[in-house]
Amino acid sequence: MAALTELLGCGIAAGGRSGWVVLRLAIYAIGAVGVIFLGWTCHRFDGVVTSTAMLLTRWDPQSSQEAKIPEAGELPEAVAACLAARQSLVEQQQKDLCDLQIRARLAERQKRQTEAILYSLRDAVVVVDELERLIMANEPAAQLLGFDPEAARGEPIAKICGDTYKDFVEFLHQSAVSKAEGTRREMMFASPEQPRTFDTIMSCVQDGQKISGVVAVLHDITREKEVAQMKNDFVSHVSHELKTPLASITAYSEMLMDGEANDEETRKEFYSIIQTQAERLNRLIEDILNISRIESGLIKVAKEPVSLTILIEQQMNMIQKFAQEKNITVTRQTPIVCDQVYADKDMMSQVIVNLLSNAVKYTPPGGSVRVAAEVDETGDCVRVTVTDTGVGIPEDELKNLFGKFYRVAANNKHAKGTGLGLNLVKQIVEKVHNGRVFVTSRLGVGSTFGFELPLAAAELATAAV
């Protein structure tokens, strides 16, 4: 105000037309400021009045009814009712908030449980979003595809897998584009040991009509494929081995029926061949059945304390005639004592005779076969070895010798066989009697086949515990 008075004084004192102009501008400015202040004050007052009316009468802005302004005596009740309504609204909101928190915790718990289930699966699991970025992957998937699941989270799956697993990435992309609920394909993945085969299933996760992600599950079927191939090979080998003696029996029987054996000597020769082939067929069938029973656990085992020295002596007597026909000497070391094992007598006799007959078959005339048995007191076991001076076995084929129907191709000309004898030896020793088979060989020098069995005292003491 003092400044305004001074301004007016200066304008009037200045006199003349310019002084009155200044005075008029000052008056206009004062009027403008006053009008603005008055408008602002009215606006604030109007807002306060409106808010108070709405608060006291709980007026609904959307309603067409006019607000009712309470009388002075009704004001406390209106305020109390308004406060009560507000309190109820706050309580309801608090309850809703609590429900939302509980639901959020339940959702988080379910998420953790779902992730725990996926992480615990032995199958490889990979989950990507609609842009094919990694959401999660369990440990088998990380090991298979070679990445760190945490570090790779959010990265494009194509970048993570690179060119090494581009077939898998392409399969995933095709599934996402086709929006398929479940697509299956066998896929090969590289491995340090050998290629692995996986049954791969891709499933799209849909949110309405929109794809929100893809889940890939990879089940390792390498072993199943190997078993299936082994079964096919087994059937093929069995068919071949069965047909060979059957063909001989059929052929010589037909010749007998056609009268082609005119003299008794020829007929005896035909009878002998038929009998030999029938015995071969019977041995083959017995071997197949015994291996099948052992593998399925259905074979009946009658274990008792047995002396391996006595069993060796009995089987040597059986093999002597065959060895003498080839001019092969079969010897054994001085019998040992305390060599009893807890075993099935018939099965162990079959093991010993199979090893002895193989040694004689693959040893040239004039050679020798030596049987030895020794007790390993440190290992609580008995070790039996059959050593020959035969043709020997190539080193790279030793690991396959105990497989079904496996025969060393280079030695097929020296003797006939089904390739089941050594597999049966392995099954009886290792699966039925908890022992161990082994072989060493030098090509052109000879071979040593053997097995170890626990001593009867040690095995019975373990069983008692």
C-alpha positions in Angstrom: 0.0 0.0 0.0 2.8 2.4 0.8 4.4 1.6 -2.5 1.1 2.3 -4.3 0.6 5.6 -2.4 4.1 6.6 -3.3 3.5 5.7 -7.0 0.3 7.8 -7.1 2.0 10.7 -5.4 4.8 10.5 -7.9 2.3 10.4 -10.8 0.3 13.4 -9.6 3.4 15.4 -8.7 4.7 14.8 -12.1 1.6 16.6 -13.4 0.6 16.7 -16.9 -0.9 14.0 -19.1 1.7 11.4 -18.4 1.0 11.5 -14.7 -2.6 10.8 -15.1 -1.8 7.9 -17.5 0.3 6.3 -14.7 -2.5 6.8 -12.3 -5.1 5.2 -14.5 -2.8 2.1 -15.1 -2.3 1.7 -11.4 -6.1 1.8 -10.8 -6.7 -0.9 -13.5 -4.0 -3.1 -12.1 -5.5 -2.9 -8.6 -9.0 -3.8 -10.0 -7.7 -6.8 -12.0 -5.9 -8.2 -9.0 -9.0 -7.8 -6.9 -11.2 -9.5 -9.4 -8.8 -12.5 -9.6 -8.6 -12.8 -5.8 -12.4 -12.6 -5.5 -12.9 -15.3 -8.1 -10.4 -17.7 -6.5 -12.0 -17.1 -3.1 -15.5 -17.9 -4.5 -14.2 -21.0 -6.2 -12.7 -22.4 -3.0 -15.8 -21.5 -1.0 -18.0 -23.2 -3.6 -15.9 -26.4 -3.5 -16.0 -26.5 0.3 -19.8 -26.1 0.3 -20.3 -28.8 -2.3 -18.0 -31.3 -0.5 -19.7 -30.7 2.8 -23.1 -31.2 1.3 -22.0 -34.5 -0.4 -20.4 -35.7 2.8 -23.4 -34.9 5.0 -26.1 -36.2 2.8 -24.2 -39.0 1.0 -25.2 -37.5 -2.2 -24.7 -39.7 -5.3 -23.3 -37.5 -8.2 -24.9 -39.9 -10.7 -28.3 -39.6 -9.2 -30.9 -37.2 -10.6 -32.1 -36.3 -7.1 -31.0 -33.1 -5.6 -28.9 -33.0 -2.5 -30.7 -32.5 0.7 -29.0 -30.2 3.1 -29.7 -31.4 6.7 -31.1 -29.2 9.4 -28.9 -28.1 12.2 -30.4 -30.7 14.6 -29.8 -33.5 12.1 -26.1 -32.6 11.5 -24.6 -34.8 14.2 -26.6 -37.9 13.1 -25.6 -37.3 9.5 -22.0 -37.0 10.4 -22.1 -40.1 12.5 -23.8 -42.1 9.7 -21.3 -40.8 7.2 -18.4 -41.8 9.4 -20.0 -45.3 10.0 -20.4 -45.8 6.2 -16.8 -44.7 5.6 -15.6 -47.1 8.4 -17.5 -50.0 6.8 -16.0 -49.2 3.5 -12.5 -49.1 4.9 -13.1 -52.4 6.7 -14.4 -54.0 3.5 -11.4 -52.7 1.6 -9.1 -54.1 4.3 -10.8 -57.5 4.0 -10.5 -57.4 0.2 -6.8 -56.5 0.5 -6.3 -59.4 3.0 -8.0 -61.8 0.5 -5.8 -60.5 -2.3 -2.7 -61.1 -0.2 -3.7 -64.6 0.7 -4.4 -65.4 -3.0 -1.1 -63.9 -4.0 0.7 -66.1 -1.4 -1.2 -69.2 -2.6 -0.4 -68.4 -6.2 3.3 -67.9 -5.3 3.3 -71.2 -3.4 1.7 -73.1 -6.3 4.2 -71.5 -8.6 7.1 -72.8 -6.4 5.5 -76.2 -6.2 5.1 -76.4 -9.9 8.7 -75.3 -10.5 9.9 -77.9 -7.8 8.0 -80.6 -9.7 9.5 -79.6 -13.0 13.0 -79.3 -11.5 12.7 -82.8 -9.9 11.9 -84.5 -13.2 14.5 -86.8 -14.7 13.3 -85.8 -18.2 14.6 -82.5 -19.7 12.1 -79.7 -19.5 12.4 -76.3 -21.3 9.8 -73.5 -21.1 9.8 -70.5 -23.3 7.4 -67.5 -23.7 5.6 -66.3 -26.8 8.7 -64.6 -28.1 10.7 -67.9 -27.6 12.7 -66.5 -24.7 13.7 -68.9 -22.0 11.5 -68.8 -18.9 12.8 -71.9 -17.1 14.8 -75.1 -17.7 15.6 -77.9 -15.3 19.0 -79.5 -14.7 18.7 -82.4 -17.2 17.8 -79.8 -19.9 20.8 -77.6 -18.9 23.2 -80.6 -19.0 21.8 -81.8 -22.3 21.8 -78.5 -24.1 24.9 -77.1 -22.3 23.9 -73.8 -20.6 23.4 -72.2 -17.2 19.6 -72.0 -16.6 19.8 -68.9 -14.4 22.2 -67.0 -16.6 20.3 -67.8 -19.7 16.9 -66.8 -18.3 15.2 -64.3 -20.6 17.5 -65.0 -23.5 16.2 -66.3 -26.9 16.3 -70.1 -27.1 17.9 -69.8 -30.6 20.8 -67.8 -29.0 21.2 -70.3 -26.1 21.3 -73.4 -28.3 23.1 -72.0 -31.3 23.8 -74.1 -34.4 24.5 -77.2 -32.3 20.8 -77.8 -31.5 19.2 -75.9 -34.4 16.9 -78.9 -35.1 15.5 -78.6 -31.6 15.0 -74.8 -32.0 13.3 -75.3 -35.3 11.0 -77.9 -34.0 10.0 -75.6 -31.1 9.4 -72.7 -33.5 7.2 -74.8 -35.8 5.2 -75.9 -32.8 4.7 -72.3 -31.7 3.6 -71.2 -35.2 1.2 -74.2 -35.6 -0.2 -73.7 -32.1 -0.2 -77.5 -31.6 -1.2 -78.8 -28.2 1.1 -81.7 -28.5 3.7 -82.7 -31.2 6.1 -85.6 -30.8 9.3 -86.3 -32.6 12.4 -88.5 -32.0 15.5 -86.4 -32.0 19.2 -87.3 -31.8 21.6 -85.3 -29.5 25.3 -85.5 -29.5 27.0 -87.0 -26.4 30.6 -87.6 -25.4 30.0 -91.4 -25.1 27.5 -92.0 -27.9 24.6 -90.2 -29.6 21.4 -90.1 -27.4 17.9 -90.5 -28.7 15.1 -88.4 -27.1 11.3 -88.7 -27.5 10.6 -84.9 -27.7 7.1 -83.5 -27.1 6.2 -79.9 -27.7 3.1 -78.4 -26.2 1.8 -74.8 -26.7 0.4 -72.9 -23.7 -2.6 -70.9 -24.9 -4.3 -67.9 -23.3 -7.5 -67.8 -25.1 -6.6 -67.6 -28.8 -3.1 -66.3 -28.1 0.0 -68.3 -27.6 1.7 -67.5 -24.3 4.5 -70.0 -24.4 5.8 -73.4 -25.4 6.8 -76.4 -23.1 9.3 -78.9 -24.4 9.7 -82.3 -22.6 12.6 -84.6 -23.8 12.5 -88.2 -22.6 15.7 -90.2 -23.1 14.8 -93.4 -25.0 18.4 -94.4 -25.9 18.2 -97.5 -23.6 14.8 -98.4 -24.9 16.0 -98.2 -28.5 19.0 -100.4 -27.6 16.8 -103.0 -25.9 14.5 -103.0 -28.9 17.4 -103.6 -31.2 18.8 -106.3 -28.9 15.4 -108.0 -29.0 15.3 -107.9 -32.8 18.9 -109.2 -33.0 18.0 -111.9 -30.5 15.0 -113.1 -32.5 17.0 -113.0 -35.7 19.8 -115.0 -34.2 17.5 -117.5 -32.5 15.6 -118.0 -35.8 18.9 -118.6 -37.6 20.3 -121.0 -35.0 17.1 -123.0 -34.7 16.7 -123.3 -38.5 20.2 -124.8 -39.0 19.8 -128.0 -37.0 16.1 -128.3 -38.0 17.2 -128.1 -41.7 19.7 -131.0 -41.1 17.2 -133.1 -39.3 14.5 -132.5 -42.0 16.9 -133.2 -44.9 18.3 -136.5 -43.5 14.8 -137.7 -42.4 13.5 -137.1 -46.0 16.5 -139.0 -47.4 15.7 -141.9 -45.1 12.0 -141.9 -46.1 12.9 -141.7 -49.8 15.1 -144.8 -49.4 18.4 -143.1 -50.3 20.2 -145.0 -47.5 20.5 -148.4 -49.1 22.8 -150.1 -46.6 22.9 -150.2 -42.8 26.1 -148.2 -42.6 24.6 -145.3 -44.4 21.4 -145.4 -42.3 23.5 -145.4 -39.1 25.4 -142.3 -40.4 22.1 -140.6 -41.1 20.7 -141.6 -37.7 23.9 -140.2 -36.0 23.6 -136.9 -37.8 19.9 -136.6 -36.9 20.7 -137.4 -33.3 23.6 -134.9 -33.2 21.5 -132.1 -34.6 18.6 -132.9 -32.3 21.0 -132.7 -29.3 22.3 -129.4 -30.6 18.8 -128.1 -31.0 18.0 -129.2 -27.5 21.1 -127.5 -26.0 20.2 -124.3 -27.9 16.7 -124.3 -26.6 17.9 -125.0 -23.0 20.4 -122.3 -23.2 17.9 -119.8 -24.4 15.4 -120.8 -21.8 17.9 -120.7 -19.0 19.2 -117.2 -20.0 15.6 -116.0 -20.2 14.7 -117.4 -16.8 17.8 -115.9 -15.2 17.2 -112.4 -16.7 13.6 -112.5 -15.6 14.4 -113.8 -12.1 12.1 -116.9 -12.6 14.8 -119.5 -12.5 14.8 -121.9 -9.5 18.1 -121.9 -7.6 19.0 -124.6 -5.1 22.2 -123.3 -3.4 24.2 -125.5 -1.1 27.9 -125.8 0.0 29.7 -127.2 -3.0 33.4 -128.1 -3.6 34.6 -126.6 -6.9 37.4 -129.1 -7.0 35.0 -132.0 -7.1 32.9 -130.3 -9.8 36.0 -129.7 -11.9 37.0 -133.4 -11.5 33.6 -134.5 -12.7 33.5 -132.2 -15.7 37.0 -133.1 -16.7 36.0 -136.8 -16.9 33.1 -135.8 -19.2 35.4 -133.8 -21.6 38.3 -136.3 -21.7 36.9 -138.3 -24.7 36.4 -135.1 -26.8 39.9 -133.9 -25.9 41.5 -137.3 -26.8 39.8 -137.3 -30.2 41.7 -134.0 -30.9 44.9 -135.2 -29.2 44.6 -132.4 -26.6 45.9 -132.9 -23.0 43.7 -131.7 -20.2 45.3 -131.3 -16.8 44.5 -129.8 -13.4 46.5 -128.7 -10.5 46.6 -130.6 -7.2 43.2 -130.4 -5.5 42.9 -127.7 -2.9 41.0 -127.8 0.4 38.6 -125.3 1.9 37.3 -124.3 -1.6 33.6 -124.7 -0.9 31.2 -122.1 -2.3 27.5 -121.6 -1.7 26.2 -122.4 -5.1 23.7 -124.3 -7.3 25.6 -127.5 -8.2 24.0 -128.1 -11.6 24.5 -124.5 -12.7 28.1 -124.4 -11.7 28.7 -127.7 -13.4 27.3 -126.2 -16.6 29.7 -123.2 -16.2 32.7 -125.4 -15.9 31.8 -127.7 -18.8 31.1 -124.7 -21.1 34.6 -123.3 -20.4 36.3 -126.6 -20.8 34.5 -127.5 -24.0 35.2 -124.0 -25.5 38.9 -124.4 -24.6 39.1 -127.8 -26.3 37.1 -126.7 -29.4 39.4 -123.7 -30.1 42.7 -125.5 -29.4 44.5 -127.1 -32.4 45.4 -130.8 -32.2 48.4 -131.4 -30.0 47.7 -128.5 -27.7 46.8 -128.5 -24.0 44.2 -127.2 -21.5 44.9 -126.6 -17.9 42.4 -126.0 -15.1 43.4 -124.3 -11.9 41.5 -123.3 -8.7 42.9 -121.2 -5.9 41.6 -119.6 -2.7 42.0 -115.9 -2.2 41.8 -115.5 1.5 42.2 -111.7 1.3 39.1 -111.4 -1.0 37.3 -114.4 0.6 36.7 -116.0 -2.8 37.7 -118.9 -5.0 39.2 -118.2 -8.4 38.9 -120.8 -11.2 40.8 -120.5 -14.5 40.8 -122.5 -17.7 43.9 -121.8 -19.8 44.4 -123.2 -23.4 47.0 -123.0 -26.1 44.4 -122.2 -28.7 44.0 -119.6 -31.5 43.5 -116.7 -29.2 41.2 -113.7 -29.5 41.8 -110.2 -30.9 42.1 -107.7 -28.0 39.4 -105.4 -29.4 36.9 -108.2 -29.3 37.4 -109.3 -25.7 34.8 -106.8 -24.3 32.1 -108.4 -26.4 32.8 -112.1 -25.8 30.1 -112.5 -23.1 27.3 -111.0 -25.2 24.4 -113.0 -26.6 25.1 -114.7 -29.9 28.5 -113.0 -30.1 31.2 -115.0 -31.9 34.6 -114.0 -33.0 34.4 -113.8 -36.8 38.0 -114.9 -37.3 37.5 -118.1 -35.2 34.2 -119.3 -36.8 36.1 -121.6 -39.1 37.7 -123.4 -36.1 34.5 -124.5 -34.4 30.8 -124.2 -34.6 28.7 -122.6 -31.9 25.6 -120.6 -31.0 27.3 -117.7 -29.2 25.2 -118.4 -26.0 27.6 -120.5 -24.0 29.7 -117.6 -22.6 26.7 -115.4 -22.0 25.1 -118.2 -20.0 28.4 -118.5 -18.0 28.2 -114.8 -17.2 24.6 -114.9 -16.2 25.0 -117.8 -13.8 28.2 -116.5 -12.2 27.4 -112.8 -11.9 23.6 -112.6 -11.6 22.8 -115.9 -9.8 25.9 -116.3 -7.6 27.2 -112.7 -7.2 30.6 -113.6 -8.7 32.7 -112.2 -11.5 33.9 -113.5 -14.9 37.0 -112.5 -16.7 39.1 -113.3 -19.8 42.7 -112.6 -21.0 44.0 -113.7 -24.4 46.9 -113.3 -26.9 46.2 -113.9 -30.5 48.0 -117.1 -31.7 49.1 -117.9 -28.1 46.0 -118.9 -26.2 43.3 -117.7 -23.8 42.4 -117.8 -20.1 38.8 -117.8 -19.1 37.9 -117.7 -15.4 35.5 -116.8 -12.7 35.4 -115.9 -9.0 32.9 -116.9 -6.4 32.6 -115.9 -2.7 33.6 -118.6 -0.2 30.7 -120.4 1.4 31.7 -119.3 4.9 31.9 -115.6 3.9 28.6 -115.6 2.0 26.7 -117.4 4.7 28.2 -115.0 7.3 27.1 -112.0 5.2 23.6 -113.5 4.7 23.3 -114.0 8.5 24.0 -110.3 9.2 
